[in-house]
Amino acid sequence: MDALTIYGLFSVSLMLLFYALEGRSVWFVLAFAVSCMMASIYGFLQGAWPFGLVEAVWSVVALRRWWFRRKAEASVQSNTH
């Protein structure tokens, strides 16, 4: 295995892990977004631009979910005090 393949395996494995943990914390949603961007970079470097493009879109979707969940959690916390 070369370094690029190891990087790809690492980034996709992180995606799977953080996706499974998203319900536990808003920060896992952010970690999922970052790992999607890592996988996107891998796709472009490997020459599979459709994969890279789709992973970039997933990263944006996950960042949006993180932003709104973070705001919602902050709103709930401010209403309880």
N, C-alpha and C positions, 0 to 999 in steps of 0.2 A: 504494500500500500504506500502510495506517495503522500506527501504532506497535504495536498489539496483534498484528497479522498478522506483522510483522517479529519480534516477540518469540516468537511461536509457531514460526515457521520456524527461528529461532535455537535454541530449546530442543529441537525435534525433530531438528535437524541434529546437535546435541551428543549426543543419545541414540544416534543411529546411529553416530557416531564412537566414542564411548566403549564401546558394545556391541562394536564390531569390535576394540577394543583390550583388552578384558577379560582375555584370556589372558596378556597381557604383564605385568600388575601388579595386585595387589589394589586399588591406588588407583584404577585405571580402573573397577573395580566400584563403588567409592564415588562416583566422578564420574558414572557411569551412573545411580545412585540419585538423585543431586542433579538431574541433567537430567530424570529422570522426574518429580520433584516440580515442576520448572519447567514441564514440559508439562502437568501436572495443574492447576497454577495457571492456565495459559493456557486450558485447557478450561473451567474454571469461569468465568473472566472473559469468555470468548467466548459462554457460554451453552450449551455442549455438555457438560452435566453427566455423561452416561455416559462420555465420553472422559476428563473430569477424574477421575472415580471410578476408572476402570480404570488410569489412569496413577498415581494415588495408591497403588493396590494394587501395581503394578509397583515403585514406589519402596520400599515396605515389603519386598517380596520381594528386591529388590537389596540393601537394607541388611542383611537377614538373611544373604544370601550373602556380603557383604563381611565381616560379623562373624565368620562361621565360617571363611572362608578366611584371615582375618587371624590368628585363633587357631591354625589349623592350621600356617600358616607360622611363627608364633612358636614353636610346639611343635617343629617340625622343626629350627629354628635352635638352640633350647636343647639339643636332643639331640645335635647335632653338636659342641658345645663341651665 
